[in-house]
């Protein structure tokens, strides 16, 4: 808060009030002149017309938002000057009346400054406010509300009047142009209709006039007589007869050619059949000759025939060498070797079958053992999962039961305790700032505060 010397406060206030009254008088005179010039300017606003009494394009109009921005910029500069003037009052230095340059709202600013000087209080009244923190309270105290609604409304009314006048003149010009185009088109149609009527009358008069000296039929004395129709019909008949004869001759020739081609095709087929039959007979003859040669060769080289029984004089024909001891021993040895080889092969086969059966049994035992181990492992895992799930459910049950017991105890304690003893109920009595939601007792970290309505002017508290 700005410190004020109570000893020199009255003298400074009187001096400031005198200066403000002088400034107010001068500002009133300048404001009257500016208002008169504005009114004359407003009354003198008329749409610009060209030589053809047509409205020129509407000038650029300022929107209410742009007007507010310009008003705020002028007010920010004026508030900056008013703050510098307040600093001059506090330092008791020389005064200057040329800092206020906007005559439109100088009187209102002087009244606000006068009211502010009258209502200035040295101590801070922050404790009286119940909904704003210290920083928002200081901003609210230093904020100078400026109501520009009346001026904005007047400016909008003026712009609406100007826009209505412009639209009215524009509509009149459009109606005038449309009327002129309508009359021009009507004149063109009248001229076109008159021209068409004249052309039609001329054609009708020309067609109605008949010259008596002209005739529609003519007689040629040197023209030959028209020939009889029989001559032309005779020529046509002879031409048709010639065409029919030519067509019949062409059809007859085509039929003869088809018959000749059929006969030639039959002859060619007969020749091919004869050749095929001749080849078959030749092949058959060649095969017979080959069979005959083979039989002759067999007959020529036939082995000696077996002697008949009565040709041997009682000697046996079969089993002559069966009782030879040397051959019998060879046959016995060979039979024993064959038997031994067969027994060895059978024994080897049995041994191989036994080994394969043993290996298969071992593999099946290993598979059964692995399956049994997998089943045991699956059962153990399933049992472990069930135990873990049961332990988790028991822990969750204990936790939920403990939470429920705690809630019940808290509810019993809340029912037994007096009113407004919980934390939320206690916090209800401590309000927050309605503007920035800060604590009401918070005074901030910095001692520099910048007024947003006076750019670049710091205030130290």
PyMOL commands that set and color helices and strands:
alter all, ss='L'
color gray80, all
select helices_A, chain A and resi 9-43+64-91+106-118+126-128+134-142+149-208+229-300+309-311+325-416+423-427
alter helices_A, ss='H'
color red, helices_A
select strands_A, chain A and resi 448-450+458-460
alter strands_A, ss='S'
color yellow, strands_A
deselect
rebuild
show_as cartoon
